[in-house]
Amino acid sequence: MRNVFNILIALFCGCALSVQAASVYGEDKTVHEFSLSSLIGAGRKECITLKTDAPQFSEPVLKLQATRSEEILQLRSEDWDKAECLAFDIYYDGDHSGIFALRAYAKGQSKESIHAEIGIMPQLKTRVTFPLSHLNAQQVFMKRNPARLKGVVQGRRLPLEELDRMALTIQHTGRDTTETFYIANVALLSSEPTFELPDVKLVDAMGQSTIKDWPGKTPSIEALKKQLQAELESAKNYKPSSQLSQYGGTLKKRFDASGYFRVEHDGTRWWMIDPEGCGFFSMGMDCVGAGESSTILPGMEKLFEWLPESNGDYRVAQGRDWQGITTANFPVANLIRAFGPENWKDSWRTITKARLSQWGFNTIGNWSDIRAFRGQKIPYVLPLGSFPRTETMLFRDFPDVFSSEYEKNSAQYAREMEAYKEDPWLIGYFMRNEPEWGFGSFNLASEMLEANPGTATRKALAAKMEEKYKEIDALNKAWNSELKSFDELISENFRRMEDKSPEAKKDLWSFSEEMVSAYVKIPARELRKVDPHHLNLGMRYAWIASDLMYKAGEVFDVFTINSYEFVPHLDSVDEVARRCNKPTMIGEFHFGALDRGLPSTGLRAVETQRDRGLAYRRYVERGAANPNFLGSHYFILNDQAYLGRFDGENYQIGFVDTAHTPYHEMIEEVIKAHENVYEIMMGNKEPYDTPVKALRPISF
C-alpha cells in the first residue's frame, strides 16, 4: 500500500509541476514541461526522491543525491526542435560551490556528443538555462546567467534533428560523503526566461563572504584601513636585492647584451637573456591589478550588503565589463577606503611593487595593469588584443586564413606593437590566449566542411585536392565519397567527412596543418615587420591538444602553454624542443584551497595555504631544472570575486584576498622557490620535489 501511495504522490506532484512551470516561465514560452513523475521514472531511483520542503523552494522538487560522480536524470522530448533552451531551478546543499553536468546524446549513441560542465553557488536557488544552440559546438564558454557560475561546453557538433536525449550528471567534489542537489521547474522554452533570486545577503561591504569565517578575515573597515596604511609605510622603505641585475637576471651567467630580451641555447640548456646579457628566468605574476571585479547581472544586487555607486568617492569601483554588464570591484573600494579617491592607485602600486619584489617575482604577467607599471623598471609581457578575425569563421574562432581579409586584418593587428617596439623592459608579446579551436583535437578541415561554404580556405582545399587527385573519380575512390566535382568542396556542406575513409582523414589533416601554419605565420610576419626586437612568446595554448599545435612553433621565439598541473607538462616541453627547436614558458598555473573565504578552488586543489606554497615551489623548481624551460607565470595576484567574475569563476587562487591581505603561509614557500631557481638552472642545486596531497578541484 505504501508503494502505491508514493506513486500517487509522484503523479500528483507531476501535475502540480506542470502548472507551476507554466506559471514560472509563462505559457507562451513553455514548449515542453518535464513532470516530476516523468523525471523520477527517468532517473536513478536509488539517487532521487520527492521533497515538498526543500530550501528556498515553495513548490515540490526532486532531491538528487550521489556519493560519486554519476548520471542521475535523463531528459527526453519530441519537441527539441521547437525549443530555444532547456531551463530549470537548482539548489546545492553544501558549503562550497556545486558542480553538475549536462550531456547530450545523438540517436543510437551511448557516448555523449556534447558535455557541458556548470557551477552554481552553494545554498542559493539558481535558475539555469542551457541554450540548445550550444549543440553546434562552436562556443566553449556559456554566457553567464544571474548567480550561475562558469559553464564550459565541449564536444562535437550535434544537429538538433539528431538529438535523442539529455542527461544531468552530479559531479562529486569529494568534500562531502553525499552531494545533494534539489531541482524543479524543468522545461524546454521558446526563449530565455526571467531570473529570480532569493533575497539573501552573501557578500559584505568589503567583498567577503557573510556565511563563513576563516583565519585572516578582515573584521571591520577600520581594521582594513589600519592594515593597508601600515603596508604602505613598509613599502616606502623597501630596498630591492642587489644580488641580481636591474632586470632580475642572475649575475652568475653572462651572455652578449643586445639591449632587449632574447633567447639562446648555451650548449646545455635554453636561457632567456635580459638586455644587459644576464641569464633570466621569468618568474611572473598574471593579472597584476588593483582587484578582481564581481559581475552583477540584473537581479544579483540583492545578494550584496553594499555596492559602490556610479558617482561619489567610489565611482571608479563600479564599471562595466567587455559585455556591458555592471561590475563592482571591492578590492578597489577597499583601497579607496584606506587612501582616499585621489591617492589609492599610487598607494596600491607602491605596495604591490614592493610585495612582488619581496616575493621574488621579476615579471609582470598577462592581463596586468600595464599602464600602472610601465616605466616602473619591471620587466613585463604584453597580451596583444583583437587577434585577426574574418567575417566568416571556419570553426569556433578559427578564421578564413587564406582570404585577403585575413591578410589585411593581420597587418592592422600588428600596429599595436608600434607603441612598444623600443621598450627594453618589454620581454615580448603573446599573439593571443587559448584559441578555442585548440580546446580538443579537431580535424579543422573536416570541421570547416560542415558549415559556411564559399570561403577562400575552402577554395584552397579544393585546389589542393584537384592538384593531388586530378580527377574527381580518383578522389571519390580514395575518400569513399560521391562528389560530382571538386567545386562541391567549396559550395556544399558535408557531415563528418574525415570519417568517410582513412585517406579522407589523412588528406584533411594534412590540409589542417596548412591552415594552422597560415593562421600563425601571416600575423607573425606582420608583427615582425613592425617590431623586430621583442620576443614572439606564442599563443598561450590551453594545452597541447593535438599535433596541429606544433605547427606554430615554426615562427614563435618561445612556445607558451598554460599548464594547470602539479608539475609542468615537461613531456610537452621536451617535445616542443624536439619538434620545433624552441624553449617553452608556462603562461598560467595555480593552486587553490577552501581554508579561506571562497567556495571554489580553481583547477588544482590542495588542503591549506601552506600546501599551496609547497605546490608552487615544486612546480617552479621542477620546471627550472628542465633545460628547455624558461619561466612560469602564476595566475593570479588577487582572489577572484565571491559571486564570480565575468565568466563565473570564483576561485581562491590569489596571493591576496579581497582586503589585500597576503596569504603569508603560501608566500614563505614561494620566496624559497624564487631564491633557488638560478642555482637549479646552473646545476648547483636539486629541485624541491615532494608532492602535496592533491584534492579533487572545485572548478568549472
ABEGO torsion letter per residue (X at the ends): XAAAAAAAAAAAAAAAAAAAAAAAAEAAABABBBBAAAAAAABBAAABBBBAABBGBABBBBBBBBABBBBABBBBBAAAAABABBBBBBBBBBABBBBBBBBBBBBGBABBABBBBBBBBBGBBBBBBBBAAAAAGABABBBBBBGBBBBBBBEBBBBAAABABBBBBBBBAGABABBBBBBBGBBBBABBBBBBBBBBBABBAAGBBAABBBBGBBABAAAAAAAAAAAAAAAAABBBBAABBAAGBBAABBBBBAGBBBBBBAGABBBBBBAAGBBBBBBBBBGBBAEBBBBBBBGAAAABABBBBABEAAAAABBBBAAGBBBBBAAAAAAAAAAEAAAAAAAAAAAAAAAAAAAGBABBBBGBBAAAABGAGBBBBBBBBGBBBBABBABEABBBAABAAAAAAAAAAAAAAAAAAABAABAEBBABBGBAAABEBBBAAAAAAABGBGBAAAAAAAAAAAAAAGBAAAAAAAAGBABABAAAAAABBBBGAAAABAAAAAAAAAAAAAAAAAAAAAAAAAAAAABAABBBAEAGBABBABAAAAAAAAABABBBBBBBBABBBAAAAAAAAAAAGBBBBBABBBBBBAABABABAEABBBABAAAAAAAAAAAAAAAAABAABAEBBBOBABBBBAAEBAAGBBBBABABBAAGBBBAAAAAAAAAAAAAAAAAAAGABBBBABBBBBBBBBBX
